[in-house]
Amino acid sequence: MATKTETVSPSKAAEASLSVTASFQIYVSQLADDSKQQAQPEIVKFVRWVGGERSVGSLTASEVGEFSDSIASRASSAAAADRAAHVKRYLSFLKKKKYIAVNLSQHLRLRRGRSATAGGRGSGISGNVIRLTKSGYNQLKEELEGLQKERIKLAEEIHRAAEDKDVRENAPLEAARESQGMVSSRILQIEATLKSSIVIGQQKLDRETVRIGSNVRLTDVGSGRTVRYQLVDPREANPLSGKISIASPVGAAILGRNRGDEVSVQTPRGEQVYRIKSTG
């Protein structure tokens, strides 16, 4: 005898602790094919953002607002509005079906000035190409992945802490919210940087002139001491690893100069004169 397969109805799913992924599947199943193809990719991004295994009841307004900022940082105003519309309809569906108690769609607002405006002016990031080394690019990608996982854990901590009805002195809740804000801010910063960046190929670097990505050997004319640096974008700078920013005193002085040039640099120890021994 064939076994009858039971279809889980929205009402039964609502009675259980419905996961974000399950709610997404229910939503797209009732869409027309053409709407489904357009909506799925955008809602999947939201599901990954908040964490698909979480219950829909644990979603918060602040998370939806942060996702709005994420959309704005990755797309033009017109494209961002289209992407946000799909997620808003999904969130409205959750409220209509009583999967969530609050209409979170109203918090999905694209703030003016978050994306590039007037030909890329405004943030100073979106309109300019950021040149990163391969290692620097990979480090940012790894940091982004770690922060995204951390944000999901923080959201779960906030949900657990919020279950304590006495929120007047709920230190764990306040600490988790503060951490979530800092993590989300860093995520947006990294995403904007990666979106505007290109990876520098070492083989294409000018061996005579100091450029971003150049590995430079400098000799202190006064003491004869030799130092080695790699010149990088300020977002990648890490002096402990020998990576100095083009905005630093030494970096600004040697940028665009040639092998054999002497440059004068004002440092906390006074004026230092360096000779560019090699670059590559």
Order of alpha helices (4+ residues) and beta strands (2+ residues): alpha-alpha-alpha-alpha-alpha-beta-alpha-alpha-beta-beta-beta-beta-alpha-beta-beta
